[in-house]
Amino acid sequence: MTKIGIIRCQELADFGERRCAGWNCFPAIRDKSGYLAEYDTIELVGFDTCGGCPGKNRYNKIIERGMKLKEKGAEVIHLSTCLVGSCPNKDKFKEVLEKETGLIIKEKTHTRADSQGGPPPAAAKEIAKRVAAAKKASPKKKPAAKKK
């Protein structure tokens, strides 16, 4: 039995009518299909979000979630298909999770009917707009005044 944890996109977890509550991840676990087909048996130890887009290259939220999954017994963490398909930080998320948790980090959980993976295009565009707006709204530090 393989104990897995899944980390999904925070934005898609909250996104209006396209909001995802694991509608495709859970059937993939049950049916051992898609990117979960490699496992004979699966025990899901946790299903969490990434914590939202990192500000100023701080990845503490996703590291915290990865460590919690490890604490609960995860042997492998899958970054969900929605996260991998839309997140501009997915590569860095994978890198920091591997480094900090010491676990195997895999991409995707299921395939979409159109085999593209990730969220529907409209949802991906909305996520990109939200990320851009958050970056724009983030206060920039002013340079420190020089001492005389």
Backbone as JSON Lines, residues from 0, in Angstrom:
{"i":0,"aa":"M","n":[0.84,-1.18,0.0],"ca":[0.0,0.0,0.0],"c":[0.88,1.24,0.0]}
{"i":1,"aa":"T","n":[0.59,2.16,-0.88],"ca":[1.33,3.41,-0.94],"c":[0.49,4.51,-0.31]}
{"i":2,"aa":"K","n":[1.12,5.22,0.62],"ca":[0.45,6.33,1.29],"c":[0.79,7.61,0.54]}
{"i":3,"aa":"I","n":[-0.24,8.25,0.0],"ca":[0.0,9.46,-0.77],"c":[-0.72,10.65,-0.17]}
{"i":4,"aa":"G","n":[-0.19,11.83,-0.45],"ca":[-0.82,13.09,-0.14],"c":[-0.98,13.84,-1.44]}
{"i":5,"aa":"I","n":[-1.99,14.66,-1.53],"ca":[-2.23,15.45,-2.73],"c":[-2.28,16.92,-2.33]}
{"i":6,"aa":"I","n":[-1.56,17.74,-3.1],"ca":[-1.62,19.19,-2.92],"c":[-2.21,19.77,-4.2]}
{"i":7,"aa":"R","n":[-3.3,20.53,-4.02],"ca":[-4.0,21.1,-5.16],"c":[-3.9,22.62,-5.15]}
{"i":8,"aa":"C","n":[-4.36,23.24,-6.2],"ca":[-4.3,24.69,-6.38],"c":[-5.29,25.4,-5.46]}
{"i":9,"aa":"Q","n":[-4.79,26.33,-4.66],"ca":[-5.65,27.13,-3.78],"c":[-6.66,27.95,-4.57]}
{"i":10,"aa":"E","n":[-6.2,28.56,-5.67],"ca":[-7.09,29.4,-6.47],"c":[-8.24,28.59,-7.04]}
{"i":11,"aa":"L","n":[-7.98,27.39,-7.56],"ca":[-9.05,26.58,-8.12],"c":[-9.93,25.98,-7.03]}
{"i":12,"aa":"A","n":[-9.4,25.85,-5.83],"ca":[-10.23,25.35,-4.73],"c":[-11.33,26.35,-4.42]}
{"i":13,"aa":"D","n":[-11.09,27.63,-4.71],"ca":[-12.03,28.7,-4.36],"c":[-12.72,29.34,-5.56]}
{"i":14,"aa":"F","n":[-12.47,28.87,-6.77],"ca":[-12.85,29.6,-7.99],"c":[-14.28,29.33,-8.45]}
{"i":15,"aa":"G","n":[-15.23,30.14,-8.04],"ca":[-16.61,30.16,-8.53],"c":[-17.2,28.84,-8.97]}
{"i":16,"aa":"E","n":[-17.82,28.83,-10.12],"ca":[-18.49,27.61,-10.59],"c":[-17.49,26.55,-11.06]}
{"i":17,"aa":"R","n":[-16.27,26.92,-11.32],"ca":[-15.24,25.96,-11.7],"c":[-14.49,25.42,-10.48]}
{"i":18,"aa":"R","n":[-14.95,25.82,-9.29],"ca":[-14.31,25.42,-8.04],"c":[-14.12,23.91,-8.02]}
{"i":19,"aa":"C","n":[-12.95,23.5,-7.59],"ca":[-12.63,22.07,-7.57],"c":[-12.5,21.57,-6.14]}
{"i":20,"aa":"A","n":[-13.22,20.54,-5.84],"ca":[-13.14,19.9,-4.53],"c":[-12.6,18.49,-4.67]}
{"i":21,"aa":"G","n":[-11.82,18.28,-5.72],"ca":[-11.27,16.95,-5.95],"c":[-12.15,16.07,-6.8]}
{"i":22,"aa":"W","n":[-13.02,16.69,-7.6],"ca":[-13.99,15.95,-8.4],"c":[-13.33,14.9,-9.28]}
{"i":23,"aa":"N","n":[-12.12,15.15,-9.75],"ca":[-11.43,14.18,-10.61],"c":[-10.33,13.44,-9.87]}
{"i":24,"aa":"C","n":[-9.76,14.04,-8.83],"ca":[-8.71,13.37,-8.06],"c":[-9.25,12.14,-7.33]}
{"i":25,"aa":"F","n":[-10.41,12.29,-6.67],"ca":[-10.93,11.18,-5.88],"c":[-11.33,9.97,-6.74]}
{"i":26,"aa":"P","n":[-11.97,10.15,-7.89],"ca":[-12.22,8.99,-8.75],"c":[-10.92,8.34,-9.25]}
{"i":27,"aa":"A","n":[-9.89,9.16,-9.5],"ca":[-8.6,8.6,-9.93],"c":[-7.99,7.74,-8.82]}
{"i":28,"aa":"I","n":[-8.18,8.16,-7.56],"ca":[-7.7,7.34,-6.44],"c":[-8.51,6.05,-6.38]}
{"i":29,"aa":"R","n":[-9.82,6.18,-6.4],"ca":[-10.71,5.01,-6.31],"c":[-10.43,4.01,-7.43]}
{"i":30,"aa":"D","n":[-10.31,4.51,-8.65],"ca":[-10.17,3.64,-9.82],"c":[-8.72,3.32,-10.15]}
{"i":31,"aa":"K","n":[-7.79,3.94,-9.42],"ca":[-6.36,3.82,-9.71],"c":[-6.12,4.06,-11.21]}
{"i":32,"aa":"S","n":[-6.58,5.24,-11.63],"ca":[-6.47,5.61,-13.04],"c":[-5.61,6.86,-13.18]}
{"i":33,"aa":"G","n":[-5.42,7.29,-14.42],"ca":[-4.62,8.48,-14.67],"c":[-3.21,8.3,-14.13]}
{"i":34,"aa":"Y","n":[-2.72,9.3,-13.45],"ca":[-1.35,9.27,-12.92],"c":[-1.26,8.47,-11.62]}
{"i":35,"aa":"L","n":[-2.37,7.94,-11.16],"ca":[-2.37,7.11,-9.96],"c":[-2.49,5.63,-10.31]}
{"i":36,"aa":"A","n":[-2.48,5.31,-11.6],"ca":[-2.61,3.93,-12.05],"c":[-1.42,3.06,-11.67]}
{"i":37,"aa":"E","n":[-0.29,3.67,-11.37],"ca":[0.92,2.92,-11.05],"c":[0.86,2.22,-9.69]}
{"i":38,"aa":"Y","n":[-0.1,2.6,-8.85],"ca":[-0.17,2.04,-7.5],"c":[-1.13,0.86,-7.43]}
{"i":39,"aa":"D","n":[-0.72,-0.19,-6.71],"ca":[-1.61,-1.33,-6.5],"c":[-2.73,-0.96,-5.55]}
{"i":40,"aa":"T","n":[-2.35,-0.38,-4.43],"ca":[-3.33,0.1,-3.46],"c":[-2.88,1.47,-2.97]}
{"i":41,"aa":"I","n":[-3.85,2.31,-2.65],"ca":[-3.56,3.69,-2.25],"c":[-4.25,3.97,-0.93]}
{"i":42,"aa":"E","n":[-3.5,4.6,-0.03],"ca":[-4.11,5.18,1.15],"c":[-3.87,6.67,1.06]}
{"i":43,"aa":"L","n":[-4.95,7.44,0.97],"ca":[-4.83,8.9,0.92],"c":[-4.69,9.4,2.35]}
{"i":44,"aa":"V","n":[-3.55,10.01,2.66],"ca":[-3.32,10.51,4.02],"c":[-3.68,11.98,4.17]}
{"i":45,"aa":"G","n":[-3.84,12.69,3.05],"ca":[-4.21,14.09,3.13],"c":[-4.45,14.68,1.76]}
{"i":46,"aa":"F","n":[-5.33,15.68,1.73],"ca":[-5.71,16.37,0.5],"c":[-5.78,17.85,0.87]}
{"i":47,"aa":"D","n":[-4.8,18.63,0.44],"ca":[-4.68,20.01,0.91],"c":[-4.45,20.92,-0.28]}
{"i":48,"aa":"T","n":[-4.47,22.23,-0.02],"ca":[-4.14,23.2,-1.05],"c":[-2.69,23.63,-0.88]}
{"i":49,"aa":"C","n":[-2.2,24.34,-1.87],"ca":[-0.83,24.84,-1.82],"c":[-0.68,25.98,-0.81]}
{"i":50,"aa":"G","n":[-1.8,26.59,-0.42],"ca":[-1.76,27.72,0.5],"c":[-1.84,29.05,-0.21]}
{"i":51,"aa":"G","n":[-1.89,29.03,-1.51],"ca":[-1.97,30.27,-2.29],"c":[-0.63,30.63,-2.9]}
{"i":52,"aa":"C","n":[-0.68,31.57,-3.79],"ca":[0.53,31.97,-4.5],"c":[1.55,32.57,-3.53]}
{"i":53,"aa":"P","n":[2.81,32.17,-3.69],"ca":[3.84,32.68,-2.77],"c":[4.16,34.13,-3.06]}
{"i":54,"aa":"G","n":[4.31,34.89,-2.03],"ca":[4.71,36.28,-2.21],"c":[6.2,36.4,-1.96]}
{"i":55,"aa":"K","n":[6.86,37.22,-2.74],"ca":[8.29,37.49,-2.57],"c":[9.12,36.21,-2.45]}
{"i":56,"aa":"N","n":[8.79,35.21,-3.27],"ca":[9.53,33.94,-3.3],"c":[9.56,33.23,-1.95]}
{"i":57,"aa":"R","n":[8.49,33.35,-1.19],"ca":[8.39,32.63,0.08],"c":[7.53,31.4,-0.14]}
{"i":58,"aa":"Y","n":[8.1,30.26,0.08],"ca":[7.41,29.01,-0.18],"c":[7.04,28.3,1.12]}
{"i":59,"aa":"N","n":[6.97,29.06,2.22],"ca":[6.71,28.47,3.52],"c":[5.35,27.78,3.61]}
{"i":60,"aa":"K","n":[4.33,28.3,2.9],"ca":[2.99,27.72,2.99],"c":[2.96,26.31,2.41]}
{"i":61,"aa":"I","n":[3.54,26.12,1.24],"ca":[3.5,24.79,0.64],"c":[4.43,23.83,1.38]}
{"i":62,"aa":"I","n":[5.54,24.34,1.9],"ca":[6.44,23.49,2.68],"c":[5.72,23.01,3.94]}
{"i":63,"aa":"E","n":[5.0,23.91,4.59],"ca":[4.24,23.55,5.79],"c":[3.24,22.43,5.49]}
{"i":64,"aa":"R","n":[2.56,22.55,4.36],"ca":[1.58,21.53,3.98],"c":[2.26,20.21,3.63]}
{"i":65,"aa":"G","n":[3.38,20.27,2.94],"ca":[4.13,19.06,2.62],"c":[4.64,18.36,3.87]}
{"i":66,"aa":"M","n":[5.11,19.13,4.84],"ca":[5.59,18.54,6.1],"c":[4.45,17.9,6.88]}
{"i":67,"aa":"K","n":[3.27,18.5,6.82],"ca":[2.1,17.93,7.5],"c":[1.72,16.6,6.85]}
{"i":68,"aa":"L","n":[1.76,16.53,5.52],"ca":[1.47,15.28,4.83],"c":[2.49,14.2,5.21]}
{"i":69,"aa":"K","n":[3.76,14.6,5.3],"ca":[4.79,13.66,5.71],"c":[4.53,13.17,7.14]}
{"i":70,"aa":"E","n":[4.19,14.1,8.03],"ca":[3.89,13.76,9.42],"c":[2.73,12.75,9.5]}
{"i":71,"aa":"K","n":[1.78,12.86,8.58],"ca":[0.62,11.96,8.57],"c":[0.92,10.64,7.86]}
{"i":72,"aa":"G","n":[2.17,10.49,7.37],"ca":[2.57,9.2,6.81],"c":[2.75,9.14,5.31]}
{"i":73,"aa":"A","n":[2.61,10.27,4.62],"ca":[2.76,10.25,3.16],"c":[4.15,9.75,2.77]}
{"i":74,"aa":"E","n":[4.16,8.89,1.77],"ca":[5.41,8.4,1.18],"c":[5.68,9.12,-0.14]}
{"i":75,"aa":"V","n":[4.6,9.59,-0.75],"ca":[4.65,10.28,-2.04],"c":[3.66,11.44,-1.97]}
{"i":76,"aa":"I","n":[4.05,12.58,-2.54],"ca":[3.11,13.69,-2.68],"c":[2.89,13.93,-4.17]}
{"i":77,"aa":"H","n":[1.61,13.99,-4.54],"ca":[1.25,14.34,-5.92],"c":[0.79,15.79,-5.94]}
{"i":78,"aa":"L","n":[1.35,16.56,-6.85],"ca":[0.83,17.89,-7.14],"c":[-0.31,17.66,-8.11]}
{"i":79,"aa":"S","n":[-1.5,18.11,-7.76],"ca":[-2.69,17.79,-8.55],"c":[-2.59,18.3,-9.98]}
{"i":80,"aa":"T","n":[-3.41,17.72,-10.81],"ca":[-3.45,18.11,-12.21],"c":[-3.8,19.59,-12.37]}
{"i":81,"aa":"C","n":[-4.71,20.1,-11.52],"ca":[-5.07,21.52,-11.63],"c":[-3.89,22.42,-11.27]}
{"i":82,"aa":"L","n":[-3.11,22.03,-10.28],"ca":[-1.94,22.84,-9.9],"c":[-0.89,22.79,-11.01]}
{"i":83,"aa":"V","n":[-0.59,21.6,-11.48],"ca":[0.45,21.46,-12.51],"c":[0.05,22.15,-13.81]}
{"i":84,"aa":"G","n":[-1.24,22.15,-14.12],"ca":[-1.7,22.72,-15.38],"c":[-1.8,24.23,-15.4]}
{"i":85,"aa":"S","n":[-1.79,24.87,-14.23],"ca":[-2.01,26.32,-14.24],"c":[-1.03,27.13,-13.41]}
{"i":86,"aa":"C","n":[-0.23,26.5,-12.58],"ca":[0.57,27.24,-11.61],"c":[1.92,27.68,-12.18]}
{"i":87,"aa":"P","n":[2.2,28.97,-12.15],"ca":[3.51,29.43,-12.61],"c":[4.63,29.06,-11.64]}
{"i":88,"aa":"N","n":[4.28,28.59,-10.44],"ca":[5.27,28.23,-9.43],"c":[5.47,26.72,-9.29]}
{"i":89,"aa":"K","n":[4.85,25.92,-10.15],"ca":[4.86,24.47,-9.96],"c":[6.26,23.87,-9.9]}
{"i":90,"aa":"D","n":[7.17,24.34,-10.72],"ca":[8.52,23.77,-10.71],"c":[9.23,24.08,-9.4]}
{"i":91,"aa":"K","n":[9.08,25.3,-8.92],"ca":[9.69,25.68,-7.65],"c":[9.01,24.95,-6.49]}
{"i":92,"aa":"F","n":[7.68,24.79,-6.55],"ca":[6.97,24.02,-5.52],"c":[7.55,22.61,-5.43]}
{"i":93,"aa":"K","n":[7.72,21.98,-6.58],"ca":[8.25,20.61,-6.61],"c":[9.66,20.58,-6.02]}
{"i":94,"aa":"E","n":[10.47,21.53,-6.42],"ca":[11.85,21.6,-5.94],"c":[11.93,21.76,-4.42]}
{"i":95,"aa":"V","n":[11.19,22.73,-3.88],"ca":[11.28,22.97,-2.44],"c":[10.65,21.83,-1.64]}
{"i":96,"aa":"L","n":[9.59,21.23,-2.16],"ca":[8.98,20.11,-1.45],"c":[9.93,18.91,-1.4]}
{"i":97,"aa":"E","n":[10.59,18.61,-2.51],"ca":[11.56,17.5,-2.52],"c":[12.67,17.76,-1.52]}
{"i":98,"aa":"K","n":[13.19,18.98,-1.52],"ca":[14.29,19.32,-0.64],"c":[13.89,19.28,0.83]}
{"i":99,"aa":"E","n":[12.76,19.9,1.16],"ca":[12.37,20.04,2.56],"c":[11.73,18.79,3.17]}
{"i":100,"aa":"T","n":[10.96,18.05,2.37],"ca":[10.29,16.86,2.92],"c":[11.11,15.59,2.74]}
{"i":101,"aa":"G","n":[11.96,15.57,1.72],"ca":[12.7,14.35,1.41],"c":[11.82,13.29,0.75]}
{"i":102,"aa":"L","n":[10.6,13.64,0.39],"ca":[9.68,12.69,-0.23],"c":[9.75,12.77,-1.75]}
{"i":103,"aa":"I","n":[9.19,11.76,-2.38],"ca":[9.04,11.77,-3.83],"c":[7.86,12.69,-4.15]}
{"i":104,"aa":"I","n":[8.08,13.63,-5.06],"ca":[7.03,14.56,-5.47],"c":[6.73,14.27,-6.94]}
{"i":105,"aa":"K","n":[5.48,13.94,-7.21],"ca":[5.07,13.61,-8.58],"c":[4.07,14.63,-9.07]}
{"i":106,"aa":"E","n":[4.05,14.81,-10.4],"ca":[3.13,15.75,-11.01],"c":[1.89,15.03,-11.52]}
{"i":107,"aa":"K","n":[0.75,15.65,-11.28],"ca":[-0.57,15.27,-11.77],"c":[-1.17,14.08,-11.01]}
{"i":108,"aa":"T","n":[-2.51,14.04,-11.07],"ca":[-3.27,12.99,-10.42],"c":[-4.19,12.29,-11.41]}
{"i":109,"aa":"H","n":[-4.72,13.02,-12.36],"ca":[-5.7,12.46,-13.31],"c":[-5.53,13.15,-14.65]}
{"i":110,"aa":"T","n":[-6.21,12.62,-15.65],"ca":[-6.24,13.26,-16.96],"c":[-7.62,13.84,-17.17]}
{"i":111,"aa":"R","n":[-7.7,14.89,-17.97],"ca":[-9.0,15.45,-18.34],"c":[-9.52,14.69,-19.53]}
{"i":112,"aa":"A","n":[-10.79,14.84,-19.8],"ca":[-11.4,14.17,-20.94],"c":[-10.7,14.54,-22.25]}
{"i":113,"aa":"D","n":[-10.19,15.78,-22.32],"ca":[-9.51,16.2,-23.55],"c":[-8.02,15.87,-23.51]}
{"i":114,"aa":"S","n":[-7.6,15.14,-22.47],"ca":[-6.21,14.66,-22.3],"c":[-5.18,15.75,-22.14]}
{"i":115,"aa":"Q","n":[-5.6,16.99,-21.92],"ca":[-4.62,18.06,-21.77],"c":[-4.14,18.21,-20.34]}
{"i":116,"aa":"G","n":[-4.93,17.79,-19.39],"ca":[-4.57,18.0,-17.99],"c":[-4.76,19.45,-17.61]}
{"i":117,"aa":"G","n":[-4.77,19.71,-16.33],"ca":[-4.93,21.08,-15.85],"c":[-6.36,21.53,-15.9]}
{"i":118,"aa":"P","n":[-6.59,22.75,-15.47],"ca":[-7.96,23.28,-15.43],"c":[-8.43,23.64,-16.82]}
{"i":119,"aa":"P","n":[-9.73,23.79,-16.99],"ca":[-10.24,24.27,-18.27],"c":[-9.6,25.62,-18.6]}
{"i":120,"aa":"P","n":[-9.42,25.95,-19.87],"ca":[-8.74,27.19,-20.26],"c":[-9.28,28.45,-19.6]}
{"i":121,"aa":"A","n":[-10.59,28.57,-19.44],"ca":[-11.15,29.78,-18.82],"c":[-10.67,29.91,-17.38]}
{"i":122,"aa":"A","n":[-10.61,28.8,-16.67],"ca":[-10.15,28.83,-15.28],"c":[-8.67,29.19,-15.22]}
{"i":123,"aa":"A","n":[-7.88,28.64,-16.12],"ca":[-6.45,28.94,-16.14],"c":[-6.21,30.42,-16.41]}
{"i":124,"aa":"K","n":[-7.01,31.02,-17.3],"ca":[-6.87,32.45,-17.59],"c":[-7.24,33.28,-16.37]}
{"i":125,"aa":"E","n":[-8.3,32.88,-15.66],"ca":[-8.71,33.61,-14.46],"c":[-7.63,33.53,-13.39]}
{"i":126,"aa":"I","n":[-7.01,32.37,-13.23],"ca":[-5.93,32.22,-12.25],"c":[-4.77,33.14,-12.62]}
{"i":127,"aa":"A","n":[-4.4,33.17,-13.9],"ca":[-3.3,34.03,-14.34],"c":[-3.61,35.5,-14.04]}
{"i":128,"aa":"K","n":[-4.87,35.91,-14.23],"ca":[-5.25,37.3,-13.92],"c":[-5.13,37.57,-12.43]}
{"i":129,"aa":"R","n":[-5.57,36.64,-11.61],"ca":[-5.5,36.82,-10.16],"c":[-4.05,36.9,-9.68]}
{"i":130,"aa":"V","n":[-3.2,36.04,-10.23],"ca":[-1.78,36.05,-9.85],"c":[-1.15,37.38,-10.23]}
{"i":131,"aa":"A","n":[-1.44,37.86,-11.45],"ca":[-0.88,39.14,-11.91],"c":[-1.38,40.29,-11.04]}
{"i":132,"aa":"A","n":[-2.65,40.27,-10.67],"ca":[-3.21,41.33,-9.83],"c":[-2.58,41.29,-8.44]}
{"i":133,"aa":"A","n":[-2.36,40.1,-7.91],"ca":[-1.74,39.98,-6.58],"c":[-0.31,40.5,-6.6]}
{"i":134,"aa":"K","n":[0.43,40.21,-7.67],"ca":[1.8,40.7,-7.77],"c":[1.82,42.22,-7.9]}
{"i":135,"aa":"K","n":[0.87,42.76,-8.64],"ca":[0.81,44.2,-8.85],"c":[0.45,44.91,-7.54]}
{"i":136,"aa":"A","n":[-0.43,44.3,-6.75],"ca":[-0.88,44.92,-5.51],"c":[0.12,44.77,-4.38]}
{"i":137,"aa":"S","n":[1.07,43.86,-4.53],"ca":[2.06,43.61,-3.49],"c":[2.92,44.85,-3.3]}
{"i":138,"aa":"P","n":[2.96,45.39,-2.07],"ca":[3.76,46.61,-1.84],"c":[5.25,46.33,-2.06]}
{"i":139,"aa":"K","n":[5.87,47.25,-2.76],"ca":[7.3,47.12,-3.0],"c":[8.06,47.87,-1.92]}
{"i":140,"aa":"K","n":[9.17,47.28,-1.53],"ca":[10.0,47.93,-0.52],"c":[10.7,49.12,-1.12]}
{"i":141,"aa":"K","n":[10.74,50.19,-0.33],"ca":[11.48,51.37,-0.76],"c":[12.93,51.18,-0.33]}
{"i":142,"aa":"P","n":[13.86,51.65,-1.12],"ca":[15.26,51.52,-0.74],"c":[15.51,52.28,0.56]}
{"i":143,"aa":"A","n":[16.36,51.7,1.4],"ca":[16.69,52.34,2.67],"c":[17.46,53.63,2.41]}
{"i":144,"aa":"A","n":[17.15,54.62,3.21],"ca":[17.84,55.91,3.1],"c":[19.29,55.74,3.49]}
{"i":145,"aa":"K","n":[20.16,56.4,2.75],"ca":[21.59,56.32,3.06],"c":[21.92,57.18,4.27]}
{"i":146,"aa":"K","n":[22.73,56.66,5.14],"ca":[23.17,57.43,6.3],"c":[24.33,58.32,5.89]}
{"i":147,"aa":"K","n":[24.34,59.5,6.46],"ca":[25.42,60.45,6.16],"c":[26.44,60.46,7.23]}
